[in-house]
Amino acid sequence: MRLKGKHTKAPAPTVAPRSDEDDERLGRILVGAGVVQPYQLDAVRDQAGALAAKLVGAGSITDDALARTLSQHHGVPMADFRTLTPAPEAIALLTRDQATALQVLPVAIDDEAVTVAVLDPAPERVAAIAAVLERPVRAAVVTARDLERGLATSYRATQEVGGQVQVFEARDALRKEASALDEVSASEDAPVVRVVQSIITQALRDRASDIHVEPTGERVRVRYRIDGALTEVLDLPASIGPGIVSRVKILGGMNIVERRRPQDGQISMEIEGREVDIRVSTTAVVGGEKIVMRVLDKSRPLFKLEQLGMPAETAVRYSQLIHSPFGMVICAGPTGGGKTTTLYASLGELNSPEKNLMTIEDPVEYTFDSINQIQINEQAGITFAGGLKSILRQDPDVILVGEIRDVDTARIAVQSALTGHFVLSSLHATEAVSALYRLLDMGIEAFLIASSVTAVVAQRLVRRSCTSCLEPYQPSPDELAFLQQFGGGEPIGGFQHGTGCHFCAHTGYLERIGVYEMLVITDEVRELIVDRAPHDQMRKLARNQGMRTLQEQAAQLVTHGTTTAAEVMRSIYVAGV
């Protein structure tokens, strides 16, 4: 800790950015090792950025092969974060900004040297890092992917929350609540302000989709939903709860005095250079007000259809369906099931100068430069049904209805599909056949549904097994029975699952993949819709015509080693199927 104190007295020097000489040296190493050909260097020479990133981006070399080559050339070991957890006292030697600028992560410290994970272990780069740390350095090579993950998990924005809470409690122990509310809007350096900023910043680093702030008796619990599962990240004293709620309400343009009625708001901010939109919802619970913030990282790249996880034959058929000149394709699933991502990927494929694409959404989560997007605004009278009517007067080719919530919206969407437009929409339903019955339950005539809907795609998201900590294991009898029931089998190389490591926050899972069930509306299905046939009869017909169910598709992901049977059974309802 003495080193940390010495380090914080004055800003440390920074390493000079990578130069042309560094790239030339790296090029000679890679060509000399035979892992890259000279023509591959020439192909990326005029592109902007560091040579290593350009070669990896072009597919000339993999991250792992690059790191192994540098490890062998310089005679230094590889840093394996599957078994390595950076020591807090080593991490404390550098701030996050310094570590990012240096492209280094201190992982261990002893009496002789500081062990650091670096992208480039060249002697001159290592010497520059040693000058910053003012300690001898022992280098280990790390891949760019692992370094990025390591920085995100090692430098927690929430580390300073404890100190801010102490300042808050000391300053505000006897203060009235009214004056506390004044502070959360008056000073950007107020403890409550900094606590809220830290919570949001770390949520973005952790890839959280939602932030939950919950009063629980004498404490306030903060949880993140990461890859679909909630995990607790902070436990704060109850005294700071009202201040956090008020600060979030101020940011979201909400009424800080109203504490009994549910409220909704929206926050737009920039965090670490990334544009972020946050949807805020508050509701009164026993003990105070609960906040849920939906985090939308606008810098996140939009997926293409082939990246979503659809099996090849499903993706080809779906692509054909969405290129229809008219008709309606519905994406069904629960909240947070990835429907919006699939719809945006579909728009990305349809987007061209020859087509007029228009959307009506609540809210507009990600913006396209070449697509006309309408934001729902109930107070201004812009509803799904009203907005959809106005879109029809705008000469559209493709219409995206963010969500079918009521009979009026459903009816106009169906009529749009019947009058020569192509309509994409989402609907809350458990699976593909159920989505058709939801439209029937809304009161839409069966013959209109049969004539307009061309396909229904139901989807879920399951967590991928973390590839950094895979180990063999034996599934339970229930898991094996599930696989057998739905046509799955043992993966090549045996069953493996993530045991938990530094990268996956010791959950064994990292990121998610879509599971899809596509019902194509054939003439036989249309007859059953018009006849209002029982749900089971229509599902049986769809399966006979080749529809693979969510459970069957998920079982194949287990067979391919992408995820585990336990995760599928957690995410996808299977009873009675």
BELURWO-V208402 format. One record per helix or strand. SS is the DSSP state (H for helix, E for strand). FROM is the first residue (numbers start at 1). TO is the last residue. If there is no record, write none. Layout:
BEGIN
ss=(SS:SS)
from=(FROM:FROM)
to=(TO:TO)
END
This chain:
BEGIN
ss=(H:H:H:H:H:E:H:H:E:E:H:E:H:H:H:H:E:E:E:H:E:E:E:H:H:E:H:E:E:E:H:E:H:E:H:E:H:H:E:E:H:E:E:H:H:H:H)
from=(2:20:38:51:63:78:88:96:104:114:123:137:144:157:177:191:208:219:229:238:263:274:288:305:312:327:339:357:372:377:378:382:384:398:407:422:432:446:453:470:477:496:509:523:535:550:565)
to=(7:33:44:57:74:78:91:102:109:118:133:141:154:172:186:205:216:226:237:251:271:285:297:307:322:332:350:361:375:377:380:382:392:401:418:427:442:452:465:472:485:498:520:530:544:559:571)
END
